[in-house]
Amino acid sequence: MKRFFKATLQIVKWAVIGVLCLEALSFAVITTTNWIIYGNLREGPKAVYDPYALFLMENGVWPTAYSKYVDNHPELSKVIWFFGGSTMRASAAPYAMSIPSLVAKNLNETEKPYAFNCFNFGVNSFNSLLESKYLEKQLIEFPIRPDLVVFYDGANDANYFAVQKTPYAHEGRERVQGVIESYYKSGYGILKPINAAYFASFTRELLQKLLYTAKPVDPNSPELAAFVDLTVKRYDFLNRLCAAEGAQFLLALQPLYWVETCSGVDAAVAAQEKDTILGRKTFPYVRENFMTVYAALERGLAGKPYFVNLREALCGRNAPAYTADGVHNTDAGREGIAAAMLPAIRARLSLPKTANDGGPQ
């Protein structure tokens, strides 16, 4: 009997050591990857809890350059709210080079006597689900009302769905859901700290990411159909919500390196981006998964009056537009996106198109 207990203790001890080693290895892989891609051990800056949107950036609403007001003439002042993820916020770049700042710069240079005040409500890791709650928060609390609300989406919605396979996918979903539900849902849920550690595990996160890069999304899956259906319904609701608040609504499907199908990129630029962007050969299903989800979203949103498709907006670039992950943009990339977005913004605000505009309306 003593031998049995001793052997059992040895098995338990080595099992615990094995789990801890695996978690440490997963931690090392994820943090090293974050450092290579983002220049930071953590993915994104510090976030704080928010009762509406689940979390927000600790440093609040990101500043916007070039915004202006017209004193005593509110009819000449136009307010634009921008929502999106880290590509909209662009907190790693000077704030004057964010998409809202570049839009404000162009409009205030070309649309006198109007003055344009742009607000950057982009939050790292947000997708349309969390942005919709954030919009509701700002419509309740923010003192300056919008004439136009712009959502800039695609990358995070596609990425989270491909990883989590649910139409309700968003950053931190399983961690939050695990804390709330699993106390009664599972036998070990009564051990709350252990259960929370399971859902927050680096090993679990790494496994999900590896499965995402190694397994294609089924374009005919009921999960993808449900994701598109609910996402389109969400945007339809936001369009009605903005109209009720006296504002226009615009949804822009963002360009990504992984979803471009054009061949007009300058050869030298294409070669440079090939060397810069990681995972093109190592993770063959990254492009395929993005392409599958984007194609489904395009079909679902086709014909919507608030929708503008910027998927191919950077095809004519003559400078690198993407950083190492193929999602985030260089200064040149954001300049191209802002130019492509301007015709649709002018149309929603009933402003005349100018010769400097680019991209679809």
Secondary structure, 3 states (H helix, E strand, C coil): CHHHHHHHHHHHHHHHHHHHHHHHHHHHHHHHHHHHHHCCCCCCCCEEEECCCEEEECCCCECCCCCCCCCCCHHHEEEEEEEECHHHHCCCCCHHHCHHHHHHHHHHHHCCCCEEEEEECCCCCCCHHHHHHHHHHHHHHCCCCCCEEEEEECHHHHHHHHHHCCCCCCCCHHHHHHHHHHHHHCHHHHCHHHHHHHHCCHHHHHHHHHHHHHCCCCCCCHHHHHHHHHHHHHHHHHHHHHHHCCCEEEEEECCCHHHCCCCCCCHHHHHHHHHHCCCCCCCCHHHHHHHHHHHHHHHHHCCCCCEEECCCCCCCCCCCCECCCCCCECHHHHHHHHHHHHHHHHHHCCCCCCCCCCCCC
